[in-house]
Amino acid sequence: MGVYHVVMLSFKPLATPEEVQDTCNRMMALKYNCLHPETSEPYLKMAIGGADTAMLGNAEERITHAFVSEFENDGDRTYYLEKDPAYAAFLEDTKGIIETTRTVDFRDGVF
């Protein structure tokens, strides 16, 4: 059973539409740019994302975008978060653009 990693974020008020779009494109490209340390192959099983379309709540936190990635196991998710150079570069390059980040990890059907 896979591990899902949900990232919800907002951008700093001065971020331009081009910076927001570039950041979203780069987040989605992690599916192809993050390579497994043993196989050198992409290891994110799934990556989807988009702008918030909720009609209720969320105004106080200004969460504007959400992304969901799926990993085969905890080890892959841990590598992604702690050691993957592509993910680390993404975080470094976008720290001046992203204002708020919320994350949730879960396994489907495990409560």
Jmol script that loads the backbone (N, CA, C; Angstrom):
load data "model"
ATOM      1  N   MET A   1       0.847  -1.180   0.000  1.00  0.00           N
ATOM      2  CA  MET A   1       0.000   0.000   0.000  1.00  0.00           C
ATOM      3  C   MET A   1       0.888   1.238   0.000  1.00  0.00           C
ATOM      4  N   GLY A   2       0.607   2.174  -0.875  1.00  0.00           N
ATOM      5  CA  GLY A   2       1.419   3.371  -1.014  1.00  0.00           C
ATOM      6  C   GLY A   2       1.246   4.364   0.116  1.00  0.00           C
ATOM      7  N   VAL A   3       2.159   5.299   0.165  1.00  0.00           N
ATOM      8  CA  VAL A   3       2.125   6.402   1.117  1.00  0.00           C
ATOM      9  C   VAL A   3       1.831   7.672   0.329  1.00  0.00           C
ATOM     10  N   TYR A   4       0.800   8.387   0.741  1.00  0.00           N
ATOM     11  CA  TYR A   4       0.417   9.640   0.079  1.00  0.00           C
ATOM     12  C   TYR A   4       0.974  10.814   0.876  1.00  0.00           C
ATOM     13  N   HIS A   5       1.517  11.781   0.161  1.00  0.00           N
ATOM     14  CA  HIS A   5       2.097  12.982   0.763  1.00  0.00           C
ATOM     15  C   HIS A   5       1.351  14.179   0.174  1.00  0.00           C
ATOM     16  N   VAL A   6       0.606  14.879   1.022  1.00  0.00           N
ATOM     17  CA  VAL A   6      -0.197  16.022   0.591  1.00  0.00           C
ATOM     18  C   VAL A   6       0.503  17.301   1.045  1.00  0.00           C
ATOM     19  N   VAL A   7       0.671  18.227   0.118  1.00  0.00           N
ATOM     20  CA  VAL A   7       1.263  19.530   0.426  1.00  0.00           C
ATOM     21  C   VAL A   7       0.249  20.596   0.029  1.00  0.00           C
ATOM     22  N   MET A   8      -0.116  21.431   0.989  1.00  0.00           N
ATOM     23  CA  MET A   8      -1.005  22.565   0.733  1.00  0.00           C
ATOM     24  C   MET A   8      -0.198  23.822   1.027  1.00  0.00           C
ATOM     25  N   LEU A   9      -0.278  24.802   0.140  1.00  0.00           N
ATOM     26  CA  LEU A   9       0.570  25.972   0.335  1.00  0.00           C
ATOM     27  C   LEU A   9      -0.088  27.246  -0.151  1.00  0.00           C
ATOM     28  N   SER A  10       0.533  28.339   0.243  1.00  0.00           N
ATOM     29  CA  SER A  10       0.158  29.654  -0.271  1.00  0.00           C
ATOM     30  C   SER A  10       1.439  30.373  -0.654  1.00  0.00           C
ATOM     31  N   PHE A  11       1.292  31.351  -1.519  1.00  0.00           N
ATOM     32  CA  PHE A  11       2.435  32.113  -1.998  1.00  0.00           C
ATOM     33  C   PHE A  11       2.481  33.475  -1.322  1.00  0.00           C
ATOM     34  N   LYS A  12       3.665  34.022  -1.221  1.00  0.00           N
ATOM     35  CA  LYS A  12       3.823  35.355  -0.641  1.00  0.00           C
ATOM     36  C   LYS A  12       3.061  36.364  -1.496  1.00  0.00           C
ATOM     37  N   PRO A  13       2.489  37.394  -0.882  1.00  0.00           N
ATOM     38  CA  PRO A  13       1.674  38.364  -1.622  1.00  0.00           C
ATOM     39  C   PRO A  13       2.388  39.017  -2.803  1.00  0.00           C
ATOM     40  N   LEU A  14       3.685  39.180  -2.734  1.00  0.00           N
ATOM     41  CA  LEU A  14       4.418  39.834  -3.817  1.00  0.00           C
ATOM     42  C   LEU A  14       4.868  38.868  -4.917  1.00  0.00           C
ATOM     43  N   ALA A  15       4.559  37.590  -4.772  1.00  0.00           N
ATOM     44  CA  ALA A  15       4.917  36.626  -5.824  1.00  0.00           C
ATOM     45  C   ALA A  15       4.128  36.953  -7.089  1.00  0.00           C
ATOM     46  N   THR A  16       4.819  36.997  -8.202  1.00  0.00           N
ATOM     47  CA  THR A  16       4.154  37.302  -9.474  1.00  0.00           C
ATOM     48  C   THR A  16       3.426  36.064  -9.992  1.00  0.00           C
ATOM     49  N   PRO A  17       2.448  36.241 -10.868  1.00  0.00           N
ATOM     50  CA  PRO A  17       1.782  35.079 -11.469  1.00  0.00           C
ATOM     51  C   PRO A  17       2.780  34.146 -12.167  1.00  0.00           C
ATOM     52  N   GLU A  18       3.819  34.708 -12.762  1.00  0.00           N
ATOM     53  CA  GLU A  18       4.836  33.885 -13.430  1.00  0.00           C
ATOM     54  C   GLU A  18       5.621  33.054 -12.418  1.00  0.00           C
ATOM     55  N   GLU A  19       5.940  33.640 -11.274  1.00  0.00           N
ATOM     56  CA  GLU A  19       6.652  32.896 -10.227  1.00  0.00           C
ATOM     57  C   GLU A  19       5.782  31.782  -9.669  1.00  0.00           C
ATOM     58  N   VAL A  20       4.506  32.067  -9.475  1.00  0.00           N
ATOM     59  CA  VAL A  20       3.577  31.047  -8.983  1.00  0.00           C
ATOM     60  C   VAL A  20       3.485  29.903  -9.982  1.00  0.00           C
ATOM     61  N   GLN A  21       3.301  30.223 -11.252  1.00  0.00           N
ATOM     62  CA  GLN A  21       3.189  29.181 -12.277  1.00  0.00           C
ATOM     63  C   GLN A  21       4.477  28.369 -12.380  1.00  0.00           C
ATOM     64  N   ASP A  22       5.616  29.035 -12.342  1.00  0.00           N
ATOM     65  CA  ASP A  22       6.899  28.335 -12.412  1.00  0.00           C
ATOM     66  C   ASP A  22       7.072  27.393 -11.227  1.00  0.00           C
ATOM     67  N   THR A  23       6.709  27.854 -10.039  1.00  0.00           N
ATOM     68  CA  THR A  23       6.816  27.011  -8.849  1.00  0.00           C
ATOM     69  C   THR A  23       5.913  25.793  -8.971  1.00  0.00           C
ATOM     70  N   CYS A  24       4.693  25.988  -9.432  1.00  0.00           N
ATOM     71  CA  CYS A  24       3.769  24.861  -9.614  1.00  0.00           C
ATOM     72  C   CYS A  24       4.305  23.885 -10.660  1.00  0.00           C
ATOM     73  N   ASN A  25       4.831  24.407 -11.756  1.00  0.00           N
ATOM     74  CA  ASN A  25       5.408  23.542 -12.791  1.00  0.00           C
ATOM     75  C   ASN A  25       6.574  22.736 -12.240  1.00  0.00           C
ATOM     76  N   ARG A  26       7.410  23.384 -11.449  1.00  0.00           N
ATOM     77  CA  ARG A  26       8.561  22.690 -10.869  1.00  0.00           C
ATOM     78  C   ARG A  26       8.126  21.641  -9.856  1.00  0.00           C
ATOM     79  N   MET A  27       7.079  21.938  -9.086  1.00  0.00           N
ATOM     80  CA  MET A  27       6.562  20.951  -8.134  1.00  0.00           C
ATOM     81  C   MET A  27       6.071  19.718  -8.884  1.00  0.00           C
ATOM     82  N   MET A  28       5.340  19.929  -9.954  1.00  0.00           N
ATOM     83  CA  MET A  28       4.822  18.801 -10.732  1.00  0.00           C
ATOM     84  C   MET A  28       5.957  18.029 -11.418  1.00  0.00           C
ATOM     85  N   ALA A  29       7.016  18.704 -11.793  1.00  0.00           N
ATOM     86  CA  ALA A  29       8.143  18.054 -12.469  1.00  0.00           C
ATOM     87  C   ALA A  29       8.955  17.163 -11.532  1.00  0.00           C
ATOM     88  N   LEU A  30       8.768  17.309 -10.216  1.00  0.00           N
ATOM     89  CA  LEU A  30       9.491  16.447  -9.286  1.00  0.00           C
ATOM     90  C   LEU A  30       9.194  14.971  -9.551  1.00  0.00           C
ATOM     91  N   LYS A  31       8.022  14.669 -10.092  1.00  0.00           N
ATOM     92  CA  LYS A  31       7.678  13.275 -10.415  1.00  0.00           C
ATOM     93  C   LYS A  31       8.713  12.668 -11.361  1.00  0.00           C
ATOM     94  N   TYR A  32       9.287  13.475 -12.209  1.00  0.00           N
ATOM     95  CA  TYR A  32      10.268  12.997 -13.188  1.00  0.00           C
ATOM     96  C   TYR A  32      11.705  13.298 -12.765  1.00  0.00           C
ATOM     97  N   ASN A  33      11.895  14.330 -11.967  1.00  0.00           N
ATOM     98  CA  ASN A  33      13.242  14.761 -11.593  1.00  0.00           C
ATOM     99  C   ASN A  33      13.792  14.082 -10.348  1.00  0.00           C
ATOM    100  N   CYS A  34      12.920  13.529  -9.509  1.00  0.00           N
ATOM    101  CA  CYS A  34      13.375  12.827  -8.312  1.00  0.00           C
ATOM    102  C   CYS A  34      13.692  11.385  -8.697  1.00  0.00           C
ATOM    103  N   LEU A  35      14.958  11.024  -8.546  1.00  0.00           N
ATOM    104  CA  LEU A  35      15.412   9.703  -8.975  1.00  0.00           C
ATOM    105  C   LEU A  35      15.787   8.847  -7.773  1.00  0.00           C
ATOM    106  N   HIS A  36      15.381   7.589  -7.822  1.00  0.00           N
ATOM    107  CA  HIS A  36      15.664   6.646  -6.736  1.00  0.00           C
ATOM    108  C   HIS A  36      17.176   6.470  -6.608  1.00  0.00           C
ATOM    109  N   PRO A  37      17.710   6.463  -5.384  1.00  0.00           N
ATOM    110  CA  PRO A  37      19.165   6.382  -5.209  1.00  0.00           C
ATOM    111  C   PRO A  37      19.772   5.062  -5.685  1.00  0.00           C
ATOM    112  N   GLU A  38      18.982   4.004  -5.744  1.00  0.00           N
ATOM    113  CA  GLU A  38      19.511   2.701  -6.166  1.00  0.00           C
ATOM    114  C   GLU A  38      19.290   2.422  -7.642  1.00  0.00           C
ATOM    115  N   THR A  39      18.177   2.892  -8.194  1.00  0.00           N
ATOM    116  CA  THR A  39      17.850   2.557  -9.585  1.00  0.00           C
ATOM    117  C   THR A  39      18.085   3.715 -10.556  1.00  0.00           C
ATOM    118  N   SER A  40      18.233   4.913 -10.035  1.00  0.00           N
ATOM    119  CA  SER A  40      18.340   6.136 -10.850  1.00  0.00           C
ATOM    120  C   SER A  40      17.121   6.346 -11.740  1.00  0.00           C
ATOM    121  N   GLU A  41      15.999   5.770 -11.347  1.00  0.00           N
ATOM    122  CA  GLU A  41      14.730   5.918 -12.056  1.00  0.00           C
ATOM    123  C   GLU A  41      13.792   6.779 -11.214  1.00  0.00           C
ATOM    124  N   PRO A  42      12.848   7.489 -11.853  1.00  0.00           N
ATOM    125  CA  PRO A  42      11.844   8.233 -11.081  1.00  0.00           C
ATOM    126  C   PRO A  42      11.089   7.286 -10.141  1.00  0.00           C
ATOM    127  N   TYR A  43      10.837   7.729  -8.920  1.00  0.00           N
ATOM    128  CA  TYR A  43      10.213   6.847  -7.939  1.00  0.00           C
ATOM    129  C   TYR A  43       8.900   7.375  -7.364  1.00  0.00           C
ATOM    130  N   LEU A  44       8.482   8.566  -7.711  1.00  0.00           N
ATOM    131  CA  LEU A  44       7.155   9.005  -7.303  1.00  0.00           C
ATOM    132  C   LEU A  44       6.150   8.262  -8.171  1.00  0.00           C
ATOM    133  N   LYS A  45       5.258   7.518  -7.533  1.00  0.00           N
ATOM    134  CA  LYS A  45       4.283   6.730  -8.286  1.00  0.00           C
ATOM    135  C   LYS A  45       3.232   7.608  -8.944  1.00  0.00           C
ATOM    136  N   MET A  46       2.922   8.725  -8.307  1.00  0.00           N
ATOM    137  CA  MET A  46       1.867   9.600  -8.797  1.00  0.00           C
ATOM    138  C   MET A  46       2.132  10.995  -8.252  1.00  0.00           C
ATOM    139  N   ALA A  47       1.818  12.002  -9.045  1.00  0.00           N
ATOM    140  CA  ALA A  47       1.909  13.389  -8.588  1.00  0.00           C
ATOM    141  C   ALA A  47       0.832  14.190  -9.302  1.00  0.00           C
ATOM    142  N   ILE A  48      -0.048  14.801  -8.514  1.00  0.00           N
ATOM    143  CA  ILE A  48      -1.105  15.647  -9.060  1.00  0.00           C
ATOM    144  C   ILE A  48      -1.154  16.935  -8.248  1.00  0.00           C
ATOM    145  N   GLY A  49      -1.767  17.949  -8.800  1.00  0.00           N
ATOM    146  CA  GLY A  49      -1.877  19.193  -8.059  1.00  0.00           C
ATOM    147  C   GLY A  49      -2.714  20.214  -8.791  1.00  0.00           C
ATOM    148  N   GLY A  50      -3.061  21.280  -8.077  1.00  0.00           N
ATOM    149  CA  GLY A  50      -3.832  22.340  -8.692  1.00  0.00           C
ATOM    150  C   GLY A  50      -4.152  23.448  -7.710  1.00  0.00           C
ATOM    151  N   ALA A  51      -4.784  24.481  -8.237  1.00  0.00           N
ATOM    152  CA  ALA A  51      -5.199  25.623  -7.423  1.00  0.00           C
ATOM    153  C   ALA A  51      -6.441  25.266  -6.621  1.00  0.00           C
ATOM    154  N   ASP A  52      -6.569  25.872  -5.457  1.00  0.00           N
ATOM    155  CA  ASP A  52      -7.718  25.648  -4.579  1.00  0.00           C
ATOM    156  C   ASP A  52      -9.001  26.131  -5.247  1.00  0.00           C
ATOM    157  N   THR A  53     -10.007  25.289  -5.242  1.00  0.00           N
ATOM    158  CA  THR A  53     -11.323  25.661  -5.767  1.00  0.00           C
ATOM    159  C   THR A  53     -12.404  25.538  -4.700  1.00  0.00           C
ATOM    160  N   ALA A  54     -11.984  25.390  -3.425  1.00  0.00           N
ATOM    161  CA  ALA A  54     -12.941  25.222  -2.335  1.00  0.00           C
ATOM    162  C   ALA A  54     -13.825  26.452  -2.201  1.00  0.00           C
ATOM    163  N   MET A  55     -15.067  26.198  -1.867  1.00  0.00           N
ATOM    164  CA  MET A  55     -16.012  27.292  -1.688  1.00  0.00           C
ATOM    165  C   MET A  55     -16.216  27.628  -0.215  1.00  0.00           C
ATOM    166  N   LEU A  56     -15.654  26.811   0.677  1.00  0.00           N
ATOM    167  CA  LEU A  56     -15.836  27.023   2.108  1.00  0.00           C
ATOM    168  C   LEU A  56     -14.494  27.061   2.815  1.00  0.00           C
ATOM    169  N   GLY A  57     -14.408  27.822   3.891  1.00  0.00           N
ATOM    170  CA  GLY A  57     -13.238  27.816   4.750  1.00  0.00           C
ATOM    171  C   GLY A  57     -11.982  28.326   4.078  1.00  0.00           C
ATOM    172  N   ASN A  58     -10.875  28.164   4.780  1.00  0.00           N
ATOM    173  CA  ASN A  58      -9.541  28.387   4.250  1.00  0.00           C
ATOM    174  C   ASN A  58      -9.135  29.855   4.125  1.00  0.00           C
ATOM    175  N   ALA A  59     -10.002  30.808   4.274  1.00  0.00           N
ATOM    176  CA  ALA A  59      -9.660  32.216   4.039  1.00  0.00           C
ATOM    177  C   ALA A  59      -8.581  32.717   4.996  1.00  0.00           C
ATOM    178  N   GLU A  60      -8.616  32.291   6.246  1.00  0.00           N
ATOM    179  CA  GLU A  60      -7.652  32.802   7.209  1.00  0.00           C
ATOM    180  C   GLU A  60      -6.229  32.322   6.942  1.00  0.00           C
ATOM    181  N   GLU A  61      -6.066  31.158   6.329  1.00  0.00           N
ATOM    182  CA  GLU A  61      -4.721  30.662   6.038  1.00  0.00           C
ATOM    183  C   GLU A  61      -4.287  30.959   4.614  1.00  0.00           C
ATOM    184  N   ARG A  62      -5.205  31.322   3.759  1.00  0.00           N
ATOM    185  CA  ARG A  62      -4.906  31.640   2.372  1.00  0.00           C
ATOM    186  C   ARG A  62      -4.230  30.495   1.627  1.00  0.00           C
ATOM    187  N   ILE A  63      -4.546  29.257   1.971  1.00  0.00           N
ATOM    188  CA  ILE A  63      -4.020  28.122   1.210  1.00  0.00           C
ATOM    189  C   ILE A  63      -4.567  28.254  -0.206  1.00  0.00           C
ATOM    190  N   THR A  64      -3.668  28.249  -1.186  1.00  0.00           N
ATOM    191  CA  THR A  64      -4.100  28.496  -2.561  1.00  0.00           C
ATOM    192  C   THR A  64      -3.878  27.325  -3.509  1.00  0.00           C
ATOM    193  N   HIS A  65      -2.990  26.414  -3.152  1.00  0.00           N
ATOM    194  CA  HIS A  65      -2.658  25.304  -4.038  1.00  0.00           C
ATOM    195  C   HIS A  65      -2.457  24.033  -3.213  1.00  0.00           C
ATOM    196  N   ALA A  66      -2.707  22.887  -3.841  1.00  0.00           N
ATOM    197  CA  ALA A  66      -2.489  21.597  -3.185  1.00  0.00           C
ATOM    198  C   ALA A  66      -1.849  20.630  -4.168  1.00  0.00           C
ATOM    199  N   PHE A  67      -0.998  19.767  -3.632  1.00  0.00           N
ATOM    200  CA  PHE A  67      -0.295  18.766  -4.427  1.00  0.00           C
ATOM    201  C   PHE A  67      -0.322  17.448  -3.671  1.00  0.00           C
ATOM    202  N   VAL A  68      -0.494  16.350  -4.395  1.00  0.00           N
ATOM    203  CA  VAL A  68      -0.506  15.023  -3.796  1.00  0.00           C
ATOM    204  C   VAL A  68       0.496  14.159  -4.546  1.00  0.00           C
ATOM    205  N   SER A  69       1.395  13.535  -3.797  1.00  0.00           N
ATOM    206  CA  SER A  69       2.358  12.597  -4.364  1.00  0.00           C
ATOM    207  C   SER A  69       2.148  11.245  -3.701  1.00  0.00           C
ATOM    208  N   GLU A  70       2.421  10.187  -4.444  1.00  0.00           N
ATOM    209  CA  GLU A  70       2.338   8.839  -3.877  1.00  0.00           C
ATOM    210  C   GLU A  70       3.701   8.175  -3.980  1.00  0.00           C
ATOM    211  N   PHE A  71       4.090   7.548  -2.874  1.00  0.00           N
ATOM    212  CA  PHE A  71       5.341   6.802  -2.806  1.00  0.00           C
ATOM    213  C   PHE A  71       5.026   5.332  -2.562  1.00  0.00           C
ATOM    214  N   GLU A  72       5.901   4.471  -3.006  1.00  0.00           N
ATOM    215  CA  GLU A  72       5.725   3.027  -2.827  1.00  0.00           C
ATOM    216  C   GLU A  72       5.748   2.642  -1.353  1.00  0.00           C
ATOM    217  N   ASN A  73       6.598   3.311  -0.567  1.00  0.00           N
ATOM    218  CA  ASN A  73       6.770   2.912   0.830  1.00  0.00           C
ATOM    219  C   ASN A  73       7.317   4.088   1.648  1.00  0.00           C
ATOM    220  N   ASP A  74       7.413   3.867   2.964  1.00  0.00           N
ATOM    221  CA  ASP A  74       7.919   4.908   3.862  1.00  0.00           C
ATOM    222  C   ASP A  74       9.358   5.290   3.539  1.00  0.00           C
ATOM    223  N   GLY A  75      10.161   4.308   3.147  1.00  0.00           N
ATOM    224  CA  GLY A  75      11.559   4.583   2.826  1.00  0.00           C
ATOM    225  C   GLY A  75      11.704   5.561   1.677  1.00  0.00           C
ATOM    226  N   ASP A  76      10.898   5.379   0.634  1.00  0.00           N
ATOM    227  CA  ASP A  76      10.948   6.305  -0.502  1.00  0.00           C
ATOM    228  C   ASP A  76      10.497   7.699  -0.092  1.00  0.00           C
ATOM    229  N   ARG A  77       9.442   7.761   0.706  1.00  0.00           N
ATOM    230  CA  ARG A  77       8.959   9.066   1.180  1.00  0.00           C
ATOM    231  C   ARG A  77      10.014   9.755   2.047  1.00  0.00           C
ATOM    232  N   THR A  78      10.656   8.989   2.920  1.00  0.00           N
ATOM    233  CA  THR A  78      11.686   9.553   3.787  1.00  0.00           C
ATOM    234  C   THR A  78      12.877  10.049   2.974  1.00  0.00           C
ATOM    235  N   TYR A  79      13.286   9.279   1.979  1.00  0.00           N
ATOM    236  CA  TYR A  79      14.392   9.710   1.115  1.00  0.00           C
ATOM    237  C   TYR A  79      14.035  11.026   0.422  1.00  0.00           C
ATOM    238  N   TYR A  80      12.835  11.102  -0.106  1.00  0.00           N
ATOM    239  CA  TYR A  80      12.354  12.313  -0.783  1.00  0.00           C
ATOM    240  C   TYR A  80      12.462  13.524   0.141  1.00  0.00           C
ATOM    241  N   LEU A  81      11.954  13.390   1.349  1.00  0.00           N
ATOM    242  CA  LEU A  81      11.906  14.518   2.279  1.00  0.00           C
ATOM    243  C   LEU A  81      13.264  14.879   2.872  1.00  0.00           C
ATOM    244  N   GLU A  82      14.134  13.894   3.044  1.00  0.00           N
ATOM    245  CA  GLU A  82      15.378  14.141   3.765  1.00  0.00           C
ATOM    246  C   GLU A  82      16.640  14.188   2.911  1.00  0.00           C
ATOM    247  N   LYS A  83      16.633  13.523   1.736  1.00  0.00           N
ATOM    248  CA  LYS A  83      17.893  13.392   1.006  1.00  0.00           C
ATOM    249  C   LYS A  83      17.823  13.670  -0.490  1.00  0.00           C
ATOM    250  N   ASP A  84      16.654  13.665  -1.082  1.00  0.00           N
ATOM    251  CA  ASP A  84      16.578  13.788  -2.538  1.00  0.00           C
ATOM    252  C   ASP A  84      17.116  15.152  -2.985  1.00  0.00           C
ATOM    253  N   PRO A  85      18.161  15.173  -3.823  1.00  0.00           N
ATOM    254  CA  PRO A  85      18.735  16.459  -4.232  1.00  0.00           C
ATOM    255  C   PRO A  85      17.794  17.317  -5.077  1.00  0.00           C
ATOM    256  N   ALA A  86      16.947  16.702  -5.886  1.00  0.00           N
ATOM    257  CA  ALA A  86      16.006  17.486  -6.701  1.00  0.00           C
ATOM    258  C   ALA A  86      14.980  18.181  -5.807  1.00  0.00           C
ATOM    259  N   TYR A  87      14.479  17.468  -4.803  1.00  0.00           N
ATOM    260  CA  TYR A  87      13.519  18.060  -3.876  1.00  0.00           C
ATOM    261  C   TYR A  87      14.194  19.149  -3.040  1.00  0.00           C
ATOM    262  N   ALA A  88      15.419  18.894  -2.582  1.00  0.00           N
ATOM    263  CA  ALA A  88      16.149  19.890  -1.791  1.00  0.00           C
ATOM    264  C   ALA A  88      16.381  21.164  -2.607  1.00  0.00           C
ATOM    265  N   ALA A  89      16.711  21.019  -3.877  1.00  0.00           N
ATOM    266  CA  ALA A  89      16.917  22.188  -4.742  1.00  0.00           C
ATOM    267  C   ALA A  89      15.615  22.957  -4.929  1.00  0.00           C
ATOM    268  N   PHE A  90      14.507  22.231  -5.091  1.00  0.00           N
ATOM    269  CA  PHE A  90      13.199  22.880  -5.214  1.00  0.00           C
ATOM    270  C   PHE A  90      12.908  23.719  -3.968  1.00  0.00           C
ATOM    271  N   LEU A  91      13.118  23.144  -2.792  1.00  0.00           N
ATOM    272  CA  LEU A  91      12.865  23.875  -1.547  1.00  0.00           C
ATOM    273  C   LEU A  91      13.734  25.126  -1.453  1.00  0.00           C
ATOM    274  N   GLU A  92      14.987  24.990  -1.777  1.00  0.00           N
ATOM    275  CA  GLU A  92      15.907  26.130  -1.704  1.00  0.00           C
ATOM    276  C   GLU A  92      15.500  27.229  -2.681  1.00  0.00           C
ATOM    277  N   ASP A  93      15.161  26.838  -3.893  1.00  0.00           N
ATOM    278  CA  ASP A  93      14.832  27.808  -4.940  1.00  0.00           C
ATOM    279  C   ASP A  93      13.508  28.527  -4.712  1.00  0.00           C
ATOM    280  N   THR A  94      12.607  27.937  -3.940  1.00  0.00           N
ATOM    281  CA  THR A  94      11.268  28.515  -3.777  1.00  0.00           C
ATOM    282  C   THR A  94      11.016  29.097  -2.388  1.00  0.00           C
ATOM    283  N   LYS A  95      12.014  29.095  -1.526  1.00  0.00           N
ATOM    284  CA  LYS A  95      11.768  29.565  -0.160  1.00  0.00           C
ATOM    285  C   LYS A  95      11.397  31.040  -0.087  1.00  0.00           C
ATOM    286  N   GLY A  96      11.742  31.829  -1.086  1.00  0.00           N
ATOM    287  CA  GLY A  96      11.365  33.231  -1.088  1.00  0.00           C
ATOM    288  C   GLY A  96      10.006  33.501  -1.703  1.00  0.00           C
ATOM    289  N   ILE A  97       9.360  32.468  -2.225  1.00  0.00           N
ATOM    290  CA  ILE A  97       8.085  32.614  -2.929  1.00  0.00           C
ATOM    291  C   ILE A  97       6.931  32.011  -2.135  1.00  0.00           C
ATOM    292  N   ILE A  98       7.187  30.866  -1.500  1.00  0.00           N
ATOM    293  CA  ILE A  98       6.144  30.163  -0.747  1.00  0.00           C
ATOM    294  C   ILE A  98       6.051  30.758   0.653  1.00  0.00           C
ATOM    295  N   GLU A  99       4.824  31.087   1.060  1.00  0.00           N
ATOM    296  CA  GLU A  99       4.616  31.702   2.372  1.00  0.00           C
ATOM    297  C   GLU A  99       4.239  30.673   3.432  1.00  0.00           C
ATOM    298  N   THR A 100       3.234  29.858   3.157  1.00  0.00           N
ATOM    299  CA  THR A 100       2.698  28.904   4.123  1.00  0.00           C
ATOM    300  C   THR A 100       2.695  27.514   3.513  1.00  0.00           C
ATOM    301  N   THR A 101       3.084  26.528   4.316  1.00  0.00           N
ATOM    302  CA  THR A 101       3.032  25.140   3.863  1.00  0.00           C
ATOM    303  C   THR A 101       2.387  24.294   4.952  1.00  0.00           C
ATOM    304  N   ARG A 102       1.478  23.437   4.550  1.00  0.00           N
ATOM    305  CA  ARG A 102       0.866  22.443   5.432  1.00  0.00           C
ATOM    306  C   ARG A 102       1.024  21.092   4.750  1.00  0.00           C
ATOM    307  N   THR A 103       1.414  20.077   5.509  1.00  0.00           N
ATOM    308  CA  THR A 103       1.561  18.746   4.922  1.00  0.00           C
ATOM    309  C   THR A 103       0.811  17.711   5.740  1.00  0.00           C
ATOM    310  N   VAL A 104       0.365  16.682   5.052  1.00  0.00           N
ATOM    311  CA  VAL A 104      -0.284  15.527   5.664  1.00  0.00           C
ATOM    312  C   VAL A 104       0.182  14.305   4.884  1.00  0.00           C
ATOM    313  N   ASP A 105       0.596  13.269   5.591  1.00  0.00           N
ATOM    314  CA  ASP A 105       0.940  11.999   4.959  1.00  0.00           C
ATOM    315  C   ASP A 105      -0.035  10.946   5.467  1.00  0.00           C
ATOM    316  N   PHE A 106      -0.444  10.036   4.581  1.00  0.00           N
ATOM    317  CA  PHE A 106      -1.385   8.999   4.997  1.00  0.00           C
ATOM    318  C   PHE A 106      -1.310   7.798   4.074  1.00  0.00           C
ATOM    319  N   ARG A 107      -1.892   6.697   4.550  1.00  0.00           N
ATOM    320  CA  ARG A 107      -2.098   5.490   3.747  1.00  0.00           C
ATOM    321  C   ARG A 107      -3.599   5.346   3.556  1.00  0.00           C
ATOM    322  N   ASP A 108      -4.013   5.062   2.351  1.00  0.00           N
ATOM    323  CA  ASP A 108      -5.436   4.938   2.040  1.00  0.00           C
ATOM    324  C   ASP A 108      -6.081   3.860   2.905  1.00  0.00           C
ATOM    325  N   GLY A 109      -7.141   4.236   3.605  1.00  0.00           N
ATOM    326  CA  GLY A 109      -7.912   3.301   4.406  1.00  0.00           C
ATOM    327  C   GLY A 109      -7.352   2.989   5.773  1.00  0.00           C
ATOM    328  N   VAL A 110      -6.216   3.558   6.148  1.00  0.00           N
ATOM    329  CA  VAL A 110      -5.636   3.328   7.471  1.00  0.00           C
ATOM    330  C   VAL A 110      -6.014   4.512   8.352  1.00  0.00           C
ATOM    331  N   PHE A 111      -6.812   4.220   9.395  1.00  0.00           N
ATOM    332  CA  PHE A 111      -7.331   5.285  10.258  1.00  0.00           C
ATOM    333  C   PHE A 111      -6.810   5.163  11.672  1.00  0.00           C
TER     334      PHE A 111
END
end "model"
wireframe off; spacefill off
backbone 0.3
color backbone group
